[in-house]
């Protein structure tokens, strides 16, 4: 018994692993382990019985957590867009644009995967959609089976890291950081990962062109009557849109100054990108609408198709992310706007039915319940684990690793990589991250950087052979028997499970390479974050105290009252002069304006803005 009491935390953690290995659901394993060890710890005197009395308050805190409301909103937005045929339209259109290039279909899968990631945020939806739509087309035109499977599975996992990702919302909640900051930190790494996928496809097109052939001429359906592809007008629209984006980005501080009514000297890079691209996309949509309804006939079939299919979901993405990045809306409000925007888009395209809405709501409810049950179980486990000084045990275990913070990050990422063989990202976020975050914070590691790093690493949980969930999703829709292609009427060979596994390995290596890049260059994450303000708390306190000084003798009970300064005498007429203070603290100086003493909020704002 003494041994158990002395090693309660590690024994409790081992008990959780045993529960999981027995095959119990994760949520119930966490809750059962927490309650069982909670009762045992009380009986053994490891901690007081009042520990379990704190549990109801913790559970009420979960239900009152506004941040977690973003999860069902973004899920509903993605499901509405995906089930209303957006994924099919995007893959068809982008495939036609890049089809004439070697590797064009694979490039279309990556780009559409990134767009679906920014709208659905759900890996299963992205992988299944692209597997059903693009895999038969890629196989039809001679793409290598291993590569086709790998690029579809890997592109689906981009939903993990591209905002508005569900895992980033959960990660922000567990790390006690802003979801908006987590999105900003993940912005550049996410698109660097997309760029790595594109570079790999380009290299394959040069080194093994037979494995990624171009789309044959007869398969290019958006052609002009004269036989041309219609790329000229598409290029013109893209150039105009790009130039508008460049101008907006160049004069973004001036735009912010005009919009906010106060001078803005600099704008973060992520805000520039989102707002500028949103403005450029809006201009392209206006050109296409003017061409269609004024019957100008300036755009080709391909240019019109690309504009009307790509721009609405892009504008929705920029609306959601832009309002979050600019601080206009919280992530929860942004998710609600996104869900409403998806409903409006589906309604305008006449693809919103009651059956579709019921399916989307039912799936959203299931996913939301899944997340909440895991979080409740993790809270029960975490409460008892903390009472048993579990975080101290974890800290002693990890803080003395050789190499300092870098050694800690390497060991943690190796551990997450192997744990991801058995646990998905929700489970890792709720079980492992709360144990690691205090150690990282004590070592001086920025928690936004830490969260984005772990999110990129957790992507690998979807591509691990043989347990990767993305591989399972693709296996469920990939042909497992010979079939007759509906276009060519040829008998096609099935896609084997081993081909899916082998195809995922190169993309798994790319993801691990990205983890290494983020460890080596933390500025890729932290460089996009808003700089913390440097506030003089003494000045704040002095200014608030002075703002509360009585305006007339005897107020607040006479004799100077609350906050009275013995050096300040009321002047005739009942108004107190500004107290004599040192420059930079409290009262007006040559660099600050006087603040009305009857307005404490202005006083506090003046003090906060001083430094």
VOGU-3710 file (C-alpha; in Angstrom, 3 decimals, decimal comma):
1> xxxxxxxxxx> 0,000/0,000/0,000  2,822/2,411/0,803  4,366/1,706/-2,595  1,055/2,484/-4,340  0,607/5,705/-2,352  4,173/6,806/-3,122  3,782/6,095/-6,859  0,096/6,904/-7,260  0,414/9,108/-10,368  2,451/6,695/-12,557
11> xxxxxxxxxx> 0,275/3,758/-11,443  -2,827/5,752/-12,367  -1,404/6,550/-15,819  -0,541/2,869/-16,322  -4,118/2,011/-15,273  -5,458/4,280/-18,030  -3,294/2,535/-20,620  -4,605/-0,819/-19,380  -8,224/0,381/-19,728  -7,510/1,510/-23,309
21> xxxxxxxxxx> -5,756/-1,738/-24,251  -8,774/-3,714/-23,006  -10,775/-2,046/-25,769  -13,111/0,168/-23,769  -14,208/3,444/-25,426  -11,784/6,256/-24,647  -14,346/8,541/-22,988  -15,533/5,835/-20,606  -11,981/4,585/-19,987  -10,946/8,070/-18,882
31> xxxxxxxxxx> -13,984/8,563/-16,661  -13,862/5,088/-15,111  -10,121/5,303/-14,449  -10,505/8,735/-12,877  -13,364/7,713/-10,587  -11,781/4,391/-9,602  -8,446/5,951/-8,687  -10,233/8,877/-7,081  -12,023/6,575/-4,636  -8,824/4,570/-4,097
41> xxxxxxxxxx> -6,806/7,727/-3,432  -9,307/8,962/-0,878  -9,324/5,603/0,919  -5,520/5,525/1,005  -5,262/9,152/2,153  -3,368/10,312/-0,938  -5,673/13,346/-1,208  -8,739/14,594/0,697  -12,283/13,527/-0,111  -13,118/17,098/-1,150
51> xxxxxxxxxx> -11,336/16,435/-4,470  -14,378/14,716/-5,973  -16,580/17,521/-4,657  -14,883/19,827/-7,177  -16,027/17,634/-10,067  -19,527/19,136/-10,620  -18,022/22,610/-10,932  -15,545/21,345/-13,520  -18,343/19,734/-15,549  -20,426/22,909/-15,386
61> xxxxxxxxxx> -17,359/24,774/-16,652  -17,239/22,490/-19,708  -20,876/23,169/-20,525  -20,341/26,922/-20,095  -17,273/26,981/-22,379  -18,155/29,245/-25,309  -15,039/28,265/-27,261  -16,255/24,688/-27,712  -19,399/25,974/-29,446  -17,207/26,612/-32,487
71> xxxxxxxxxx> -16,824/22,834/-32,995  -20,452/22,090/-33,986  -20,733/25,321/-35,993  -17,700/24,586/-38,167  -18,733/20,934/-38,473  -22,191/21,916/-39,694  -20,703/24,400/-42,163  -18,440/21,749/-43,639  -21,092/19,056/-43,836  -23,580/21,353/-45,589
81> xxxxxxxxxx> -20,971/22,389/-48,173  -19,701/18,851/-48,699  -23,144/17,228/-49,021  -24,496/19,959/-51,288  -22,051/18,881/-54,007  -19,345/21,497/-53,499  -16,549/18,932/-53,353  -17,644/17,329/-56,628  -17,883/20,707/-58,390  -14,485/21,809/-57,089
91> xxxxxxxxxx> -12,700/18,610/-58,112  -14,312/18,629/-61,540  -13,478/22,286/-62,199  -9,940/22,390/-60,774  -9,203/19,080/-62,515  -10,175/20,671/-65,830  -7,921/23,672/-65,161  -4,799/21,644/-64,327  -5,668/18,531/-66,371  -3,458/19,375/-69,385
101> xxxxxxxxxx> -0,388/19,290/-67,083  1,364/16,086/-66,019  0,285/15,539/-62,447  -2,549/18,027/-62,935  -5,219/15,791/-61,422  -3,052/15,191/-58,340  -2,432/18,926/-58,073  -6,186/19,481/-58,247  -6,701/16,956/-55,434  -4,206/18,804/-53,196
111> xxxxxxxxxx> -5,688/22,243/-53,901  -9,265/21,045/-53,466  -8,180/19,193/-50,323  -6,870/22,497/-48,950  -10,146/24,246/-49,802  -12,221/21,467/-48,258  -9,986/21,614/-45,184  -10,737/25,327/-44,847  -14,484/24,686/-45,131  -15,244/21,240/-43,722
121> xxxxxxxxxx> -12,541/20,890/-41,059  -13,401/17,164/-40,939  -10,870/14,643/-42,271  -13,410/11,875/-42,896  -15,588/14,117/-45,075  -12,616/15,283/-47,180  -11,075/11,838/-47,720  -14,361/10,108/-48,523  -15,468/12,881/-50,912  -12,209/12,920/-52,848
131> xxxxxxxxxx> -11,952/9,133/-52,777  -15,387/8,731/-54,328  -14,963/11,486/-56,905  -11,312/11,728/-57,910  -9,913/8,221/-57,394  -11,921/6,644/-60,280  -10,882/9,516/-62,580  -7,204/9,187/-61,677  -7,280/5,433/-62,206  -9,168/5,877/-65,488
141> xxxxxxxxxx> -6,425/8,014/-66,986  -3,477/5,897/-65,863  -2,328/7,367/-62,555  -0,226/5,125/-60,352  -2,456/3,414/-57,791  -0,119/3,895/-54,842  0,411/7,565/-55,584  -3,302/8,212/-56,192  -4,227/6,650/-52,857  -1,499/8,519/-50,983
151> xxxxxxxxxx> -2,275/11,959/-52,388  -6,004/11,611/-51,622  -5,424/10,426/-48,051  -2,748/13,067/-47,374  -4,803/15,918/-48,840  -7,714/14,935/-46,618  -5,545/15,270/-43,512  -4,982/18,964/-44,302  -8,253/19,520/-42,425  -6,145/18,979/-39,283
161> xxxxxxxxxx> -3,973/22,047/-39,673  -5,615/24,525/-42,058  -7,855/26,984/-40,153  -10,655/26,709/-39,146  -9,475/23,299/-37,966  -11,372/21,529/-35,190  -8,160/20,218/-33,636  -6,806/23,776/-33,342  -9,957/24,792/-31,453  -9,521/21,888/-29,040
171> xxxxxxxxxx> -5,789/22,564/-28,742  -6,388/26,231/-27,909  -8,915/25,252/-25,248  -6,539/22,740/-23,642  -3,561/25,111/-23,727  -5,548/28,071/-22,406  -4,768/30,195/-25,455  -6,851/32,158/-27,947  -8,314/30,231/-30,884  -7,623/33,251/-33,086
181> xxxxxxxxxx> -3,931/33,167/-32,124  -3,822/29,437/-32,800  -5,293/30,035/-36,263  -2,783/32,804/-36,952  0,096/30,605/-35,819  -1,002/27,714/-38,047  -1,610/29,860/-41,129  1,857/29,839/-42,726  2,850/26,257/-41,661  -0,411/24,936/-43,147
191> xxxxxxxxxx> 0,231/26,440/-46,549  3,900/25,475/-46,421  2,711/21,887/-46,034  0,465/22,306/-49,087  3,492/23,695/-50,925  5,547/20,626/-49,965  2,847/18,371/-51,427  2,854/20,410/-54,654  6,658/20,231/-54,920  6,544/16,448/-54,454
201> xxxxxxxxxx> 3,963/16,136/-57,261  6,050/18,381/-59,530  9,163/16,271/-58,882  7,219/13,106/-59,641  5,915/14,635/-62,899  9,519/15,257/-63,984  11,106/12,031/-62,724  8,228/9,571/-63,330  5,913/11,173/-65,905  4,235/7,849/-66,716
211> xxxxxxxxxx> 2,819/7,615/-63,186  1,084/11,033/-63,402  -0,079/11,512/-67,025  -1,888/14,577/-68,349  -5,625/14,529/-68,989  -6,318/13,465/-72,616  -7,888/15,973/-74,994  -11,249/14,206/-75,139  -11,621/14,501/-71,359  -11,352/18,313/-71,343
221> xxxxxxxxxx> -15,001/19,294/-71,456  -14,874/23,095/-70,996  -13,573/24,001/-74,438  -14,495/26,874/-76,761  -16,238/26,347/-80,139  -12,950/27,099/-81,904  -11,237/24,294/-79,961  -9,198/26,486/-77,589  -9,078/25,808/-73,895  -10,238/29,287/-72,839
231> xxxxxxxxxx> -7,236/29,914/-70,619  -6,603/33,456/-71,899  -9,669/35,060/-70,297  -9,134/32,980/-67,142  -5,588/34,317/-66,954  -6,821/37,907/-67,399  -9,341/37,529/-64,545  -6,647/35,967/-62,335  -4,204/38,806/-63,103  -6,819/41,469/-62,292
241> xxxxxxxxxx> -7,758/39,681/-59,072  -4,089/39,284/-58,151  -3,331/42,954/-58,794  -6,276/44,030/-56,627  -4,977/41,764/-53,856  -1,462/43,237/-54,155  -2,792/46,807/-53,963  -4,967/45,958/-50,954  -2,037/44,305/-49,192  0,211/47,275/-49,968
251> xxxxxxxxxx> -2,225/49,829/-48,560  -3,726/47,665/-45,809  -2,688/50,029/-42,955  -4,423/52,902/-44,747  -7,538/50,756/-45,267  -7,558/49,863/-41,579  -7,069/53,532/-40,646  -10,076/54,500/-42,779  -12,212/51,618/-41,479  -11,396/52,026/-37,775
261> xxxxxxxxxx> -11,213/55,814/-37,727  -7,827/55,798/-35,990  -4,276/55,563/-37,253  -2,945/52,049/-37,921  0,734/51,804/-38,844  1,161/48,043/-39,358  -1,029/45,004/-40,049  -0,044/41,360/-39,336  0,830/39,246/-42,372  -2,036/36,794/-41,950
271> xxxxxxxxxx> -4,598/39,602/-41,870  -3,064/41,111/-45,009  -3,246/37,791/-46,845  -6,831/36,960/-45,877  -8,302/40,424/-46,471  -6,336/41,015/-49,689  -7,260/37,629/-51,153  -10,881/38,182/-50,135  -10,931/41,518/-51,965  -9,336/40,000/-55,064
281> xxxxxxxxxx> -11,806/37,091/-55,092  -14,737/39,502/-54,730  -13,555/41,529/-57,752  -13,257/38,319/-59,821  -16,827/37,351/-58,868  -18,120/40,811/-59,854  -16,405/40,502/-63,255  -18,000/37,103/-63,854  -21,461/38,319/-62,755  -21,220/41,406/-64,992
291> xxxxxxxxxx> -20,129/39,231/-67,914  -23,013/36,794/-67,399  -25,931/39,163/-66,794  -24,806/41,953/-69,141  -24,057/39,283/-71,798  -20,640/40,752/-72,540  -19,236/37,380/-73,708  -15,762/38,363/-72,531  -15,078/35,208/-70,518  -14,615/31,654/-71,748
301> xxxxxxxxxx> -16,677/28,712/-70,466  -13,714/27,607/-68,348  -13,208/31,077/-66,841  -16,895/31,395/-65,930  -17,007/27,890/-64,483  -13,889/28,438/-62,378  -15,123/31,786/-61,063  -18,626/30,660/-60,111  -17,458/27,387/-58,526  -14,322/28,548/-56,698
311> xxxxxxxxxx> -15,120/32,090/-55,600  -18,208/31,561/-53,349  -16,525/29,006/-51,030  -13,338/31,114/-51,069  -15,309/34,198/-50,052  -16,950/32,190/-47,260  -13,508/31,081/-46,031  -12,181/34,641/-46,146  -15,307/35,918/-44,371  -14,901/33,454/-41,518
321> xxxxxxxxxx> -11,126/33,715/-41,119  -11,014/37,426/-41,892  -13,510/38,364/-39,186  -11,621/36,183/-36,681  -8,175/37,525/-37,617  -9,382/41,137/-37,585  -10,983/40,684/-34,176  -14,468/41,501/-35,490  -15,844/38,100/-34,473  -14,869/35,385/-32,029
331> xxxxxxxxxx> -14,222/31,887/-33,449  -17,652/30,844/-32,190  -19,308/33,776/-33,981  -17,196/33,082/-37,070  -18,346/29,464/-37,060  -21,974/30,564/-36,767  -21,531/32,930/-39,732  -19,872/30,134/-41,694  -22,727/27,718/-40,996  -25,291/30,315/-42,055
341> xxxxxxxxxx> -23,248/31,164/-45,153  -23,078/27,476/-46,111  -26,862/27,177/-45,759  -27,368/30,254/-47,943  -24,932/28,946/-50,590  -26,678/25,566/-50,703  -30,069/27,299/-50,916  -28,966/29,598/-53,752  -27,639/26,604/-55,702  -30,965/24,803/-55,081
351> xxxxxxxxxx> -29,233/21,906/-53,356  -30,580/22,329/-49,843  -33,185/19,726/-49,001  -34,757/18,739/-45,713  -33,077/15,333/-45,914  -29,643/16,923/-46,395  -30,256/19,278/-43,467  -31,353/16,408/-41,201  -28,271/14,347/-42,116  -25,927/17,273/-41,498
361> xxxxxxxxxx> -27,534/18,112/-38,142  -27,498/14,463/-37,036  -23,807/14,043/-37,913  -22,941/17,341/-36,217  -24,764/16,224/-33,069  -22,921/12,891/-33,045  -19,507/14,540/-33,446  -20,297/17,193/-30,849  -21,452/14,527/-28,377  -18,316/12,498/-29,082
371> xxxxxxxxxx> -16,101/15,492/-28,288  -18,029/16,385/-25,132  -17,980/12,846/-23,736  -14,219/12,595/-24,253  -13,750/16,007/-22,644  -15,888/15,026/-19,625  -13,912/11,788/-19,209  -10,613/13,653/-19,580  -11,743/16,221/-16,994  -12,539/13,491/-14,441
381> xxxxxxxxxx> -9,188/11,813/-15,076  -7,298/15,122/-15,043  -8,875/16,266/-11,779  -7,798/13,140/-9,896  -4,402/13,046/-11,640  -3,694/16,639/-10,594  -4,778/15,914/-7,013  -2,238/13,068/-6,973  0,501/15,501/-8,115  0,595/13,867/-11,545
391> xxxxxxxxxx> 1,737/17,050/-13,327  4,732/17,253/-10,960  5,654/13,655/-11,847  5,385/14,438/-15,573  7,417/17,620/-15,089  10,220/15,759/-13,300  10,108/13,121/-16,005  10,464/15,550/-18,918  12,091/18,756/-17,662  15,515/17,193/-17,064
401> xxxxxxxxxx> 15,877/15,805/-20,590  19,197/16,592/-22,302  19,109/19,396/-24,831  16,839/21,779/-22,924  13,675/22,950/-24,705  14,770/21,496/-28,060  15,449/18,091/-26,489  12,042/18,259/-24,797  10,327/19,055/-28,107  12,094/16,224/-29,930
411> xxxxxxxxxx> 11,210/13,647/-27,255  7,596/14,865/-27,023  7,113/14,736/-30,787  8,570/11,235/-30,974  6,195/10,193/-28,183  3,183/11,810/-29,940  4,186/10,140/-33,209  4,060/6,673/-31,649  0,975/7,359/-29,529  -0,776/8,435/-32,728
421> xxxxxxxxxx> -0,604/4,804/-33,881  -3,304/4,017/-31,319  -5,048/7,310/-30,405  -6,680/9,913/-32,627  -6,169/13,652/-32,310  -9,152/14,257/-30,003  -7,862/11,679/-27,541  -4,292/12,976/-27,727  -5,510/16,548/-27,219  -7,554/15,695/-24,142
431> xxxxxxxxxx> -5,217/13,162/-22,516  -1,619/14,043/-23,391  -1,592/17,786/-24,127  -2,765/18,916/-20,636  0,122/16,926/-19,137  2,743/18,376/-21,476  1,627/22,023/-21,579  2,788/23,017/-18,045  6,243/21,556/-18,685  6,512/23,378/-22,016
441> xxxxxxxxxx> 5,412/26,638/-20,408  7,976/26,253/-17,602  10,726/25,664/-20,177  9,820/28,966/-21,847  8,268/27,387/-24,958  5,562/29,515/-26,567  2,337/27,510/-26,186  0,954/28,613/-29,559  4,108/27,276/-31,219  3,828/24,134/-29,114
451> xxxxxxxxxx> 0,165/23,634/-30,068  0,725/24,101/-33,808  3,739/21,786/-33,669  1,686/19,050/-31,994  -1,203/19,614/-34,441  1,108/19,021/-37,425  2,488/15,925/-35,702  -1,009/14,633/-34,941  -1,740/14,716/-38,681  0,447/11,658/-38,929
461> xxxxxxxxxx> -2,125/9,736/-36,868  -4,272/9,635/-40,005  -1,527/8,248/-42,265  0,140/5,646/-40,008  0,011/2,207/-41,601  -1,764/0,129/-40,496  -3,888/2,205/-38,093  -4,285/5,518/-39,956  -7,915/6,627/-39,987  -7,556/8,371/-43,364
471> xxxxxxxxxx> -6,363/5,054/-44,803  -9,437/3,330/-43,341  -11,728/6,007/-44,801  -10,138/5,618/-48,236  -10,260/1,831/-47,989  -14,021/2,055/-47,409  -14,623/3,831/-50,749  -11,747/2,515/-52,925  -12,658/-0,390/-55,243  -11,647/-3,696/-53,669
481> xxxxxxxxxx> -12,771/-5,826/-56,609  -12,352/-5,539/-60,393  -14,926/-3,153/-61,857  -16,012/-1,766/-65,219  -15,243/1,930/-65,713  -18,449/3,749/-66,690  -16,685/6,028/-69,210  -14,186/3,777/-70,973  -16,057/0,472/-70,357  -12,726/-1,140/-69,505
491> xxxxxxxxxx> -12,273/-3,625/-66,682  -10,199/-1,887/-63,982  -8,066/-3,598/-61,360  -8,944/-2,987/-57,687  -6,908/-0,891/-55,272  -5,312/-3,136/-52,660  -4,840/-2,238/-49,004  -1,065/-2,551/-49,361  -1,100/-0,026/-52,219  -2,939/2,436/-49,984
501> xxxxxxxxxx> -0,396/1,898/-47,185  2,627/2,308/-49,474  1,164/5,409/-51,090  0,800/7,139/-47,714  4,440/6,723/-46,670  5,974/9,568/-48,803  3,393/12,023/-47,495  3,982/10,790/-43,952  7,676/11,631/-44,419  6,733/15,101/-45,699
511> xxxxxxxxxx> 4,640/15,726/-42,584  7,491/14,651/-40,309  9,832/16,914/-42,273  7,429/19,782/-41,568  7,562/18,976/-37,841  11,360/19,301/-37,977  11,114/22,609/-39,845  8,792/24,046/-37,182  11,140/22,952/-34,379  14,069/24,596/-36,170
521> xxxxxxxxxx> 12,196/27,787/-37,149  9,607/28,748/-34,498  9,233/32,155/-36,123  7,061/30,518/-38,797  4,416/30,282/-36,057  5,204/33,041/-33,585  6,039/35,641/-36,236  2,351/35,983/-37,136  1,101/36,539/-33,606  0,124/39,909/-32,224
531> xxxxxxxxxx> 2,840/41,239/-29,965  1,920/41,328/-26,299  1,352/44,800/-24,946  3,845/46,238/-22,471  1,691/47,797/-19,792  2,808/49,798/-16,764  0,616/48,324/-14,051  1,751/50,969/-11,578  0,515/53,661/-13,930  -2,788/51,846/-14,313
541> xxxxxxxxxx> -3,249/51,627/-10,557  -2,315/55,269/-10,004  -4,619/56,486/-12,745  -7,544/54,416/-11,480  -6,945/55,638/-7,938  -6,840/59,251/-9,038  -9,971/58,844/-11,139  -11,816/57,700/-8,007  -10,765/60,717/-5,909  -13,770/62,548/-4,443
551> xxxxxxxxxx> -14,699/65,706/-6,283  -15,735/67,468/-3,106  -14,667/67,285/0,500  -16,734/64,935/2,596  -17,814/62,700/-0,311  -17,646/58,932/0,367  -18,174/59,441/4,056  -16,180/62,643/4,672  -12,561/63,164/5,563  -11,197/62,504/2,091
561> xxxxxxxxxx> -13,000/59,251/1,390  -11,845/56,237/-0,578  -8,724/56,796/-2,614  -8,074/60,293/-1,251  -4,561/61,621/-1,720  -3,295/63,659/1,192  -1,244/65,814/-1,179  -4,286/66,862/-3,186  -6,504/69,617/-1,843  -9,898/70,369/-3,369
571> xxxxxxxxxx> -9,950/73,684/-5,153  -12,688/76,234/-4,839  -15,746/75,263/-6,791  -15,513/71,630/-5,742  -13,028/70,387/-8,406  -9,746/68,798/-7,443  -6,659/69,686/-9,467  -4,501/66,972/-10,965  -2,187/65,586/-8,296  1,511/66,189/-8,578
581> xxxxxxxxxx> 3,105/63,021/-9,920  6,231/61,929/-11,649  6,286/61,860/-15,440  4,938/58,650/-16,876  2,853/57,781/-13,801  -0,753/58,752/-13,382  -1,364/62,437/-14,052  -1,042/64,485/-17,234  2,428/65,041/-18,594  3,832/66,659/-21,709
591> xxxxxxxxxx> 3,167/63,430/-23,623  -0,364/62,695/-22,448  -3,699/64,450/-22,450  -5,677/65,161/-19,291  -8,311/62,594/-18,552  -11,644/63,497/-17,008  -11,613/62,346/-13,404  -15,241/61,273/-13,607  -14,468/58,712/-16,326  -12,486/55,774/-14,868
601> xxxxxxxxxx> -12,558/53,845/-18,159  -10,871/56,656/-20,046  -8,371/56,929/-17,260  -7,535/53,242/-17,481  -7,328/53,358/-21,300  -4,991/56,365/-21,069  -2,738/54,510/-18,624  -2,758/51,305/-20,682  -1,905/53,131/-23,875  0,957/55,015/-22,320
611> x> 3,504/52,216/-22,482
//
